[in-house]
Amino acid sequence: GDWDRAGEILAEAAVGLQQAGAEGIVLCTNTMHKVADAIAARCQVPFLHIADATGRAIAAKGQRRVALLGTRYTMEQTFYRGRLQEQFAIETLIPEADDRAQINQIIFDEL
């Protein structure tokens, strides 16, 4: 996909919400956090990263190793897993390639 364009569109939406009076921005989709930096860069209000909220909840339970299920992008790329590791020292385990493909297909075609 055109991630740069997606980031621009979401950043424009965030700016519009900010201008409408939003005091913070929450992006309720794991996959689109791939462009979170582009959105946060345009925001003048706090941007809550979903991996930060997740990381805090995991850390509060004293867990350091979790399984991650999501779209192929979320499972395979570092924008989510890397943030959990860097910010919270949480290791994420992901399914094998065939299972990731099946999970991705279910998310997009069946849910």
N, C-alpha and C positions, 0 to 999 in steps of 0.2 A: 504494500500500500504506500501511499504518499504521506509518510509520517510528518514531513515538514509542513505540508498543507493542513493536515489534521491538527497539528500544534497551533498553527496560525488561527484556524477557525475556533478552536477551544479558547485560545488566548483572547480573541476578540469577544467571545461570549463572556469570559470572565471579566473583562474590562467593562462590558455593558452591565453586568450584575453589580460590579463595584460602583459604577456611576448611578445605579438605581438604589444604592444604599446598603449593599451587602457589606458586612464587616469581616467576612472571611469567605474563602472559596473551598468547597469540598467537591472533589471529582469522584463520583461513586461508580467507578469501573476500574478494575485492576489493569486491564490491557492498555487503556489510554494513558496510564501513568508513564508509559514509554515517552510521552511528550510533556511530562510534568514540569521539567525544567523550563521549557518554552513558555508554559502557562505562568508559572511562578515568576518568571523574569518580567512579565508584563503587569503583574498584580502589585498593587500598593497596599493591599490588605493581606493578612495571613493566608497562606495556601496550606491546607492540611493534606499531607501526603499519606495515602492509604497504608503504605508500608510502615510508616512511622507509628500510626495508631495500632497496626497489627503487631509490630515489634514491641511496643510498650505492653500490650496485653500478654504476649508470649513471655516476655521477661518477668512480668508480674507473677506469672505462674511458676517461675524458676526453670522454664524450659529453655534449652539451648540447641535443640535439634528437632525440626519439624518437617512434615511432608507438605509439599505444595502442589495443589491441583488447580488448574485454570486453563486458559487458552494456551496454545502452543507458544505464543509470544511471551506470555507471563512466565511459563515454566522454563523456557529455554534461554531467554535473554537475561541480562544482568540488571535491568532497571528496577526490578523488584527484589530478586534474590540477593543481588549485590548490596542493595541498601540495607536489607536485614542483616547481612554479614558485617558491613562496615559500621553501621550505626549501633547495632545491638549484639554483635558477636553471635548471631543466630545462624546455624547451618541449615540449609534447606535441601531436602531430598526430593527428587522428582522421579516419576515413573520412567520406564524404559521407552525407547523411541516409538515402538508400535502402540504402546498404551497411551503415550502422549497424543499420537495421531488420532486414536479413537476418542479420547476425551475431547479433543479439539472439535472433532466432527460432531459429537453429541452436543456440545455447547452451541455450535453455529447452526446445526441442522435440526435438532430435536427439542431444544429448550425454547 
